[in-house]
Each structure stands twice: as C-alpha cells, then as structure tokens.
Amino acid sequence: MSRYSRFRILTFAIALIWNCTYLNTALKAQGLGNSPYSSLGMGEFYGDAYSDNTGMGQSGVSTSSGFQINNLNPALWVRNRFTTLDIGVIGQYKDVVSGSKKQTNAGGNLAYVSLAFPVSPRWVVGMSLKPYTFVDYTNQSIRDVQGTPFVGVYNTTGKGGINKASITTSYQVTKYLSLGLESSYFFGNVRKTTEVALIDYIRARDPNLDLTEEVMVSLNERTTYSDIAFRAGAALRVPIKKENKLNLNLGAAYSFGTSINADRTTTFEVSRDALPIINPDTLDNVLGGRIKTPNQFQVGASLEWPFKLILSADFNYQQWSQYRSFTNSNDGLKDVGRINIGAEYLPRFTSLNYFDLVRYRVGFSYGKTPYSIGNNDVNDTNVSLGFTFPMGRGYQNFLSVALVGGQRGNTGNGMIRERYGRVVLGVTLLERWFVKQKID
C-alpha cells in the first residue's frame, strides 16, 4: 500500500472519530432508555466490551483473535497485526416493574469507534471514543404538605452522561507476554432537575392533571466533568500442545481509581405555563468539586484452539464503597464482583463454504450491582449470543452482532425489576499497512 493510501485511511479514521464526538454528544440524551438506577453514582455503565466480546458473556480479558479489537485488556491490542477500524452501535429495549407500576422503553447510542495500527511487529498504538456512562431517569412522587389542604407533586429527571476518549499502547515484551496501557480523558455533563407543584389534594389524584398549568418551582443542576484516568493490562499465552494447537491464555487488567474534576451550576426558578413568574436565580455558578471513582480489577483465563474454539472465563471486582459524589456522598453503593463465561466457535477456517467461516458465540454473566434497596442487593444476570460474518473481497472485513437478554433486580419489598434485551452491532475494517509492496 502506498504512503498516500495509508495517510488517507488514517485521516479518514481520525476525522470519523472526531465527528463521532459530536454524534455521541447528540445521542447521549437518549441513553439506553429510562433507568431508575441511573440516578445513583455516576449513572449506568456501558461496559468496555465490544460486539464480539459482548456475545461471549462480556468475557475475554485473556484472549483475542486479532481479527477485531479487544477492548477488555489494553495488552491484547498488540494481537491486531493489521490496521483495524472498529465501529459499533448499541440499542436496548427494557421492561421496568415496581410494585403495580409498569413501564417499557427503548433507546440507542453510539457504542464505540476505535482505530488500532501497528507501529512495528511488536508494538501497536490505538485510539478510541466511546460513551462511558449515561443518566436517564424520570421519577414522580406526591407528598402531603402538613397543616394545609395541599400536596406537593415532585418530578425529578436526569439526562446526560460521561464520554471516554482513549489512547492505547500495547507492546509484545516476549514471545508469549504482552503489556498495555490505556490513557483516557473523561468528558461530559449531567443535567438534573427537581420540580415541585403545590395543588389541592383531590386534583393531585387526577391522572389527566397537566402540571404545566400549575405554579412550578424548579431547581436545576448542570454538572460538567473532565479529567484523565489510566488502565493497565497484561496478557500471557502459554502453548500446551506443539505447533500451536492448544494455548492456555491468562490475562489481567487494572483500572486505577481517580478523582474527576467537576463544575456545577445550580439555578432556581418559578414558572407557570412554562413562562417564568420571577427572574431565574443562580445559586451556584461553576462551583468546583470532584467525584472519586473506584478501582477495578479484572482477571481471566481461556483455552484456545487457534482458528477453531475458545473457552473463556473472567472475574472482575470493583470497590464502589470508595466512590464519592460531588457532595462527598457514597449514594449507598457497595463493592461488587461479577463472573463472565463465554465460548467462540469457528467451524472451518480454510473452508470455501461461507457459513464455515462465520464465528459463533455464546455467553453467560452474573454478578451484583453496586445498588441496594432496603438492604436487598440488586443482582444482574444475562445470557448472550453472537455472530461475526466475514464480508468484502477476501473476507477481510467483518460484521458482528451480539444479542443479550437479562434481568436486573426483582419485585417485592420496594424493589425494581428490569428485564432487558440489548443488541450491539459492530463493523470491523482491516487494512494491511505494512505488507511489502511488489512491482509487477
């Protein structure tokens, strides 16, 4: 490939990542659908798994095929011997139940954009952009105002999230050992609003009540986040049988806890029919603060029959008890652990039959979430299926689909149960930058 072609591809990839920054900001308000749990902590997490690992129960800290980027462990990026561009989108449908109340909702977003390119046969550098968390919730409650015939109708909403732009470097230290480091920049904002309307007791129970016709007192908070963080990884491949017929893979990744800079602006206003009755008042103007994020440790092991079968198992642990919000609150979050199990099967790598070249995946994941309701833990269980379809001339590019179905929480005792279906669609483009040119 000529230098001009390489420069053109690199320019295209950087421009795509840059433009996706604005696309991600535009889509962020949608999140993945209303989730009451996103009101706690930093919100809901998208996770680091791309489409292929998502189909394997979000496992894969120890292994990578090299056909697609494995973002679970920075040390595995070095397995991508060709320039690799990965793009993914995510969609989710959710059924939420709390007591007698039910709700269904859906949402979607950009999942990731990543570019990996080999600097040398033992060194790979990459860049990526992805949403990190999202906040998307709407809650309503009615409370009596003591000593009056009125009640207060409280509406609380939250929208926004945090994005993550990263540069990853991965190096093959020895024939079997690789190390990697991810340097990330977090940025984004979250908007939270609390609105209170005072109305008489009887009208408050009217399901058709239009609160925009009432006098509304609003407290609006906008918090902007920006800071850097680091994640390190190591991967070891141990041959068990000769001629690379069976490998034992071991991997680990560690996300360092950090304090993210935050600026908060708080405004107060009184309105009716969406028009202000008095001039809005700014209570806090770009008030500085920080939020403290916890450490996360991931370990994994896998058996790999190259170009045939991978069996993978991971465990990750995160110390959410260390979390501190802008107001130095822990939000009642707890330390959590999670297991991820998955398998990938490739029928026949050298076959001329197309479906023998499709990679099939299945996975299972179980663990606690950081949340608790009434001293009851909120567990999350899901199963997944995945497929990677080769496409293009020479089948050098891939289309991946991951389907995830699961449940979080349960009913009863004031709990909230969420049943969800999630789809992650990814496209992988490969380019052989460092193939020696030939002149016919």
C-alpha positions, 0 to 999 in steps of 0.5 A: 500500500502506498504512503498516500493510501495509508495517510488517507485511511488514517485521516479518514479514521481520525476525522470519523472519530472526531465527528463521532464526538459530536454524534455521541454528544447528540445521542447521549440524551437518549441513553439506553432508555429510562433507568431508575438506577441511573440516578445513583453514582455516576449513572449506568455503565456501558461496559468496555466490551465490544460486539464480539466480546459482548456475545461471549458473556462480556468475557475475554480479558485473556484472549483475542483473535486479532481479527477485531479489537479487544477492548477488555485488556489494553495488552491484547491490542498488540494481537491486531497485526493489521490496521483495524477500524472498529465501529459499533452501535448499541440499542436496548429495549427494557421492561421496568416493574415496581410494585403495580407500576409498569413501564417499557422503553427503548433507546440507542447510542453510539457504542464505540469507534476505535482505530488500532495500527501497528507501529512495528511487529511488536508494538501497536498504538490505538485510539478510541471514543466511546460513551462511558456512562449515561443518566436517564431517569424520570421519577414522580412522587406526591407528598402531603404538605402538613397543616394545609389542604395541599400536596406537593407533586415532585418530578425529578429527571436526569439526562446526560452522561460521561464520554471516554476518549482513549489512547492505547499502547500495547507492546509484545515484551516476549514471545508469549507476554504482552503489556498495555496501557490505556490513557483516557480523558473523561468528558461530559455533563449531567443535567438534573432537575427537581420540580415541585407543584403545590395543588389541592389534594383531590386534583393531585389524584387526577391522572389527566392533571397537566402540571404545566398549568400549575405554579412550578418551582424548579431547581436545576443542576448542570454538572460538567466533568473532565479529567484523565484516568489510566488502565493497565493490562497484561496478557500471557499465552502459554502453548500446551500442545506443539505447533500451536494447537492448544494455548492456555491464555491468562490475562489481567487488567487494572483500572486505577481509581481517580478523582474527576474534576467537576463544575456545577451550576445550580439555578432556581426558578418559578414558572407557570405555563412554562413562562417564568413568574420571577427572574431565574436565580443562580445559586451556584455558578461553576462551583468546583468539586470532584467525584472519586471513582473506584478501582477495578480489577479484572482477571481471566483465563481461556483455552484456545484452539487457534482458528477453531474454539475458545473457552473463556472465563473472567472475574472482575471486582470493583470497590464502589464503597470508595466512590464519592459524589460531588457532595462527598456522598457514597449514594449507598453503593457497595463493592461488587464482583461479577463472573463472565463465561463465554465460548467462540466457535469457528467451524472451518477456517480454510473452508470455501463454504461461507457459513464455515467461516462465520464465528459463533458465540455464546455467553453467560454473566452474573454478578451484583450491582453496586445498588441496594434497596432496603438492604436487598442487593440488586443482582444482574444476570444475562445470557448472550449470543453472537455472530461475526460474518466475514464480508468484502473481497477476501473476507477481510472485513467483518460484521458482528452482532451480539444479542443479550437478554437479562434481568436486573433486580426483582419485585417485592419489598420496594424493589425494581425489576428490569428485564432487558434485551440489548443488541450491539452491532459492530463493523470491523475494517482491516487494512494491511499497512505494512505488507511489502509492496511488489512491482509487477 
